[in-house]
Amino acid sequence: MTLTLATLTMLLAPGVVIGAVYCLARGQTKTRRRRLASPPDWTTELSADRYRPMLRLLDEGDIRFLRSQPGATAEMINRLRRHRYRVFRGYLRELQHDFERASGMLMLLAVHSQHDRADILRALMVRRLKFFLAVVRVRWRLLLYRWNVARVPVDHLVGLFESLQLELLAFDPASQNARA
């Protein structure tokens, strides 16, 4: 009897574990689909407009203006440059974070789409690679900016985020209903 009970337990235990894992995974999938059916208002939260100040933040026009003012010292100019450098790095961190969130949302929407969206996933991978390379380029130029050696090209980086935002808006159920 003990042998039969032990054998029965060995056979049923894996089945119970597999059944529990299946139910848990199915419940998580349903929860994700429900969230996708009514996503939060991420369209305003992930706006490229938040990063427009980056385009002007490291502009040399302000430095030239400060130099032209009587009483401007090299220390004042260096302090302004350092302050703008720090602020720009904060914007860049936020832009990277928002880009990752937006690309993650787009990937999730494409994977759970009713239609085959392999084209969007391929384009997303290319866009992520371009964004990564643009961030590396901006970080390098930002390092040189600190010593007044180079201009920092930010417009391409913000443009990549803006195109990702437009792609996300194309998936937005509210905007699709408005177009219909």
C-alpha positions as CSV (number, residue, x, y, z in Angstrom):
1,M,0.0,0.0,0.0
2,T,2.8,2.4,0.9
3,L,4.5,1.6,-2.5
4,T,1.2,2.3,-4.3
5,L,0.7,5.6,-2.5
6,A,4.3,6.7,-3.2
7,T,4.0,5.8,-6.9
8,L,0.7,7.7,-7.1
9,T,2.2,10.7,-5.5
10,M,5.2,10.7,-7.8
11,L,2.9,10.5,-10.8
12,L,0.4,13.2,-9.6
13,A,2.8,15.8,-8.2
14,P,4.4,16.8,-11.6
15,G,0.9,16.9,-13.1
16,V,-0.3,19.2,-10.3
17,V,2.8,21.5,-10.7
18,I,2.4,21.6,-14.5
19,G,-1.3,22.4,-14.1
20,A,-0.6,25.2,-11.6
21,V,2.1,26.7,-13.9
22,Y,-0.3,26.6,-16.8
23,C,-3.1,28.3,-14.9
24,L,-0.7,31.0,-13.6
25,A,0.7,31.7,-17.1
26,R,-2.8,31.8,-18.6
27,G,-4.0,34.3,-16.0
28,Q,-1.0,36.5,-16.6
29,T,-1.6,36.5,-20.4
30,K,-5.2,37.5,-19.8
31,T,-4.1,40.3,-17.5
32,R,-1.7,41.6,-20.1
33,R,-4.3,41.4,-22.9
34,R,-6.7,43.3,-20.7
35,R,-4.1,46.0,-20.1
36,L,-3.5,46.2,-23.8
37,A,-7.2,46.6,-24.5
38,S,-7.3,49.7,-22.3
39,P,-3.8,51.1,-22.1
40,P,-3.1,54.0,-19.7
41,D,-2.7,57.5,-21.3
42,W,0.9,57.0,-22.3
43,T,0.6,59.2,-25.4
44,T,1.0,62.4,-23.3
45,E,3.4,60.8,-20.9
46,L,5.9,59.8,-23.6
47,S,6.0,63.0,-25.6
48,A,9.0,64.1,-27.7
49,D,8.1,67.7,-26.7
50,R,9.5,67.0,-23.3
51,Y,13.0,66.9,-25.0
52,R,12.8,70.0,-27.1
53,P,14.9,72.0,-24.6
54,M,17.7,69.6,-25.4
55,L,18.0,71.0,-28.8
56,R,18.8,74.5,-27.5
57,L,20.4,73.6,-24.1
58,L,24.0,73.3,-25.4
59,D,23.7,76.1,-28.0
60,E,26.8,78.2,-28.2
61,G,24.7,81.4,-28.8
62,D,24.1,81.8,-25.0
63,I,27.8,81.3,-24.3
64,R,28.7,83.9,-26.9
65,F,26.2,86.3,-25.5
66,L,27.6,85.8,-22.0
67,R,31.2,86.4,-23.3
68,S,30.1,89.7,-24.9
69,Q,28.7,91.0,-21.6
70,P,30.9,93.3,-19.5
71,G,32.1,91.6,-16.3
72,A,31.8,88.1,-17.7
73,T,34.6,85.9,-16.5
74,A,36.0,82.6,-17.7
75,E,34.8,81.1,-14.4
76,M,31.2,82.2,-15.1
77,I,31.3,80.7,-18.6
78,N,32.8,77.5,-17.3
79,R,30.1,77.3,-14.6
80,L,27.3,77.8,-17.1
81,R,28.9,75.2,-19.4
82,R,29.1,72.7,-16.5
83,H,25.6,73.4,-15.3
84,R,24.1,72.9,-18.8
85,Y,26.2,69.7,-19.2
86,R,24.6,68.3,-16.0
87,V,21.1,69.3,-17.0
88,F,21.6,67.8,-20.5
89,R,22.8,64.5,-19.0
90,G,19.6,64.4,-17.0
91,Y,17.5,64.9,-20.1
92,L,19.5,62.3,-21.9
93,R,18.9,59.7,-19.1
94,E,15.2,60.4,-19.2
95,L,15.1,60.2,-23.0
96,Q,16.9,56.8,-22.9
97,H,14.4,55.6,-20.2
98,D,11.4,56.8,-22.2
99,F,12.8,55.3,-25.4
100,E,13.1,52.0,-23.7
101,R,9.6,52.2,-22.3
102,A,8.1,53.2,-25.7
103,S,10.0,50.5,-27.6
104,G,8.9,47.9,-25.0
105,M,5.3,49.0,-25.4
106,L,5.5,48.9,-29.1
107,M,7.1,45.4,-29.0
108,L,4.4,44.2,-26.6
109,L,1.6,45.7,-28.8
110,A,3.1,44.1,-32.0
111,V,3.6,40.7,-30.3
112,H,0.0,40.7,-29.1
113,S,-1.5,42.1,-32.3
114,Q,-4.1,40.1,-34.2
115,H,-2.0,40.4,-37.3
116,D,1.5,39.3,-38.1
117,R,3.7,42.3,-37.2
118,A,7.2,41.0,-38.0
119,D,7.8,44.1,-40.2
120,I,7.3,46.3,-37.1
121,L,9.5,44.2,-34.9
122,R,12.3,44.3,-37.5
123,A,12.0,48.1,-37.9
124,L,12.0,48.4,-34.1
125,M,15.2,46.4,-33.8
126,V,16.8,48.7,-36.4
127,R,15.5,51.8,-34.6
128,R,16.8,50.6,-31.3
129,L,20.3,50.0,-32.8
130,K,20.2,53.5,-34.4
131,F,19.2,55.0,-31.1
132,F,21.9,53.2,-29.2
133,L,24.5,54.4,-31.7
134,A,23.1,58.0,-31.6
135,V,23.4,57.9,-27.8
136,V,27.0,56.8,-28.0
137,R,27.7,59.6,-30.4
138,V,26.0,62.2,-28.3
139,R,27.8,61.0,-25.1
140,W,31.1,61.3,-26.9
141,R,30.3,64.7,-28.2
142,L,29.0,65.7,-24.8
143,L,32.3,64.8,-23.3
144,L,34.0,67.0,-25.8
145,Y,31.5,69.8,-25.3
146,R,32.5,70.0,-21.7
147,W,35.9,71.2,-22.9
148,N,34.5,73.4,-25.6
149,V,35.7,71.2,-28.4
150,A,32.5,70.0,-30.2
151,R,28.9,70.7,-30.8
152,V,26.4,68.0,-29.6
153,P,24.1,66.7,-32.3
154,V,20.8,66.1,-30.5
155,D,18.2,66.6,-33.2
156,H,18.7,63.0,-34.7
157,L,18.3,61.5,-31.2
158,V,15.1,63.4,-30.5
159,G,13.9,62.6,-34.0
160,L,14.3,58.8,-33.4
161,F,12.3,59.1,-30.3
162,E,9.6,61.1,-32.1
163,S,9.3,58.5,-34.8
164,L,8.9,55.8,-32.2
165,Q,6.2,57.9,-30.5
166,L,4.3,58.2,-33.9
167,E,4.6,54.5,-34.3
168,L,3.0,54.0,-30.9
169,L,0.2,56.4,-31.7
170,A,-0.6,54.3,-34.8
171,F,-1.3,51.4,-32.4
172,D,-3.4,53.5,-30.0
173,P,-6.9,52.2,-30.0
174,A,-8.4,55.6,-29.3
175,S,-6.7,57.2,-32.3
176,Q,-7.8,54.2,-34.5
177,N,-11.4,54.7,-33.4
178,A,-11.2,58.4,-34.1
179,R,-9.9,57.7,-37.7
180,A,-12.7,55.1,-38.4
